[in-house]
């Protein structure tokens, strides 16, 4: 795979010299950024953006003007918002022609999101483009419909590059202004390679083996080694025949970490779990099992292996304690956040949480 990736990088690098116009250069850089492989071409991209900035640019296309504006600002070049003045009428409003052009509106929206303080023209462009995109969103075809939905939810420049690549790779096709089969193949290989690296990192963490720490990112290495150091301190407090207690603490910490990972996965995929799913995970992630096992750790010979097994195997007592603390915390959160819904009591909010969003909205409306 590495050899093929290197071959493709050479092939794609040659595309920079093959671009004959400013528009072709912009489309190439934009495609590489959307696909999450621009980091392989930092030098040619920097050189290309410098030439785009220095070159005279005249275009009657608002899409092209907005694309140039966004790319230059993303790469640290200052561009005046006056670039968009020629696309407005005498009253200072954008011409009506673009209100039926979703691709142009999306380009304008992405560009306007790079506004700085007190840039009134871009503020107006942002409101204008967002309004018309929301109006036509239901009537758009794929993949533009998905691209607009993502942009309205999280502006392009605020989104994670790799997350954008997940969606854009299947959207990138022969209809793109800068389609190239080598670019697409490189994007797929690069994403798969990164995914394998993350899988190795995840395996290293889940195995809790210090010999695999080199597979982890630097920030995670420090955290992992500190956790392992804490477990070693526990071991020092125990007699040889008591070492099994430390193993149970490790086990329950692993279980809690898996729950954190599950919650992160739900958040990443915008998944709303059922009440039972949420309780099953959040009761554990709240640390109830860890507290129970930690309490048993210091009880000496009274806490036998059988008692530790009872504590980590989701016993009714431990789970009930976890549910009480979890629900009390949630109720306190609802109480703190109830001010924004006038006339709805905290208990009603919690009831709505238990029985679904529909009841919640009914309460809010009433």
C-alpha positions, -999 to 999 in steps of 0.1 A, spaced: 0 0 0 28 24 9 44 20 -25 12 27 -43 5 57 -22 39 72 -31 33 65 -68 -1 83 -66 14 112 -47 39 118 -75 11 115 -101 -11 140 -83 18 164 -77 21 166 -115 -14 180 -117 -3 213 -102 20 220 -132 -7 208 -156 -33 234 -145 -36 260 -171 -59 285 -154 -65 300 -120 -99 282 -118 -83 248 -124 -58 255 -97 -85 265 -73 -106 234 -81 -76 211 -76 -67 226 -41 -104 225 -31 -108 189 -41 -76 179 -22 -89 197 9 -123 181 8 -108 146 4 -85 152 34 -52 146 14 -40 182 12 -13 175 39 6 154 13 10 185 -9 18 214 15 46 229 -6 28 228 -40 -4 241 -25 14 270 -8 31 279 -40 -2 276 -59 -21 298 -35 6 324 -36 4 325 -74 -35 327 -72 -32 356 -48 -7 375 -70 -24 368 -103 -51 392 -116 -85 375 -113 -115 386 -134 -146 364 -134 -183 369 -139 -190 337 -118 -199 344 -81 -191 307 -75 -155 311 -87 -151 344 -68 -164 329 -36 -141 298 -40 -111 321 -45 -120 342 -15 -124 311 8 -93 294 -3 -71 325 1 -85 333 35 -81 297 46 -44 299 36 -37 332 54 -40 356 26 -61 388 31 -89 393 6 -114 422 8 -151 415 10 -154 441 -18 -147 412 -41 -185 405 -40 -197 440 -47 -199 435 -85 -225 407 -79 -249 432 -62 -274 456 -77 -276 493 -71 -294 488 -39 -265 467 -25 -284 434 -27 -272 402 -44 -288 398 -78 -318 375 -80 -301 352 -105 -281 334 -78 -311 326 -56 -318 296 -79 -282 284 -80 -275 262 -50 -239 255 -59 -231 292 -60 -251 299 -28 -231 271 -11 -198 286 -22 -209 321 -10 -220 306 23 -187 288 28 -168 319 19 -189 342 41 -182 320 72 -146 332 71 -157 367 81 -138 387 107 -152 412 132 -173 440 118 -174 428 82 -209 439 74 -208 427 38 -199 392 48 -225 392 75 -252 401 50 -238 374 25 -240 348 53 -276 356 62 -286 358 25 -270 325 14 -281 306 45 -317 317 41 -319 307 4 -301 274 11 -326 265 38 -355 273 15 -343 251 -13 -327 224 8 -356 199 5 -356 201 -33 -319 195 -39 -304 164 -54 -276 142 -41 -247 149 -35 -254 187 -33 -282 181 -8 -259 163 16 -232 189 12 -256 217 19 -270 199 50 -235 194 64 -225 230 58 -257 244 74 -251 222 105 -213 228 108 -196 253 85 -170 237 63 -140 254 78 -151 244 113 -156 207 105 -129 181 110 -111 174 77 -113 136 82 -150 137 89 -156 157 57 -135 132 38 -157 104 50 -187 120 32 -169 136 3 -150 105 -10 -182 88 -23 -195 122 -35 -164 128 -56 -171 117 -92 -166 125 -128 -190 154 -126 -166 173 -103 -147 202 -119 -114 186 -110 -121 149 -111 -91 126 -114 -90 89 -107 -56 91 -91 -68 117 -66 -98 95 -57 -76 64 -53 -51 83 -32 -79 96 -10 -93 61 -4 -59 45 3 -49 74 27 -81 71 46 -79 33 49 -43 36 61 -52 62 87 -82 40 98 -58 11 103 -35 32 124 -64 43 146 -75 6 150 -40 -3 162 -41 26 186 -75 15 199 -62 -21 202 -32 -9 222 -53 10 246 -78 -18 250 -50 -44 257 -36 -21 284 -1 -32 275 28 -7 280 48 -23 252 23 -10 227 24 26 240 45 37 210 15 31 188 -4 59 205 -4 96 197 20 116 220 -8 132 240 -24 98 247 9 82 256 13 105 286 -22 98 298 -18 61 293 15 59 311 1 79 340 -28 56 344 -5 26 343 17 42 369 -14 46 392 -21 9 388 15 1 398 11 22 429 -20 1 438 1 -31 433 27 -18 458 1 -15 485 -8 -52 482 7 -84 494 15 -111 468 -17 -130 476 -38 -98 473 -26 -87 438 -59 -99 422 -76 -68 436 -56 -45 414 -67 -66 384 -103 -59 392 -97 -22 393 -81 -24 359 -110 -44 346 -136 -19 358 -116 10 344 -114 -7 311 -152 -12 311 -157 25 319 -134 35 291 -153 14 266 -185 32 277 -168 66 271 -159 53 236 -195 42 229 -208 76 240 -182 93 217 -193 71 188 -230 80 194 -221 117 194 -200 113 162 -227 96 143 -255 119 157 -272 88 171 -299 92 197 -299 61 219 -330 47 234 -336 53 271 -325 18 280 -294 21 259 -285 54 274 -290 42 310 -270 10 304 -240 30 292 -243 62 313 -247 43 346 -213 27 340 -196 58 325 -207 77 356 -182 56 376 -205 37 399 -188 3 393 -154 20 398 -164 35 431 -178 1 443 -146 -18 434 -125 10 448 -143 8 481 -138 -30 482 -101 -25 475 -94 -12 509 -114 -37 529 -86 -62 533 -94 -99 535 -131 -92 539 -133 -85 502 -128 -119 486 -126 -127 449 -162 -137 449 -172 -103 462 -152 -85 435 -168 -107 409 -202 -98 423 -193 -61 421 -181 -61 384 -208 -84 370 -236 -57 370 -251 -68 403 -285 -53 411 -271 -34 441 -242 -18 423 -264 -10 393 -291 6 415 -265 28 432 -253 39 398 -288 46 386 -296 68 416 -264 89 412 -270 91 374 -306 102 377 -299 127 404 -272 143 383 -295 144 353 -324 159 373 -300 186 386 -290 194 350 -326 197 340 -333 219 370 -304 242 360 -315 244 324 -353 248 329 -352 286 329 -354 288 291 -387 270 290 -412 292 309 -438 274 329 -422 239 327 -411 225 360 -379 204 364 -399 173 371 -418 177 339 -386 181 320 -372 150 335 -404 131 327 -401 143 291 -366 131 290 -377 97 301 -405 93 276 -391 109 245 -386 141 226 -422 143 215 -435 149 250 -407 173 256 -417 195 227 -454 193 238 -444 206 272 -423 233 256 -452 245 234 -476 245 262 
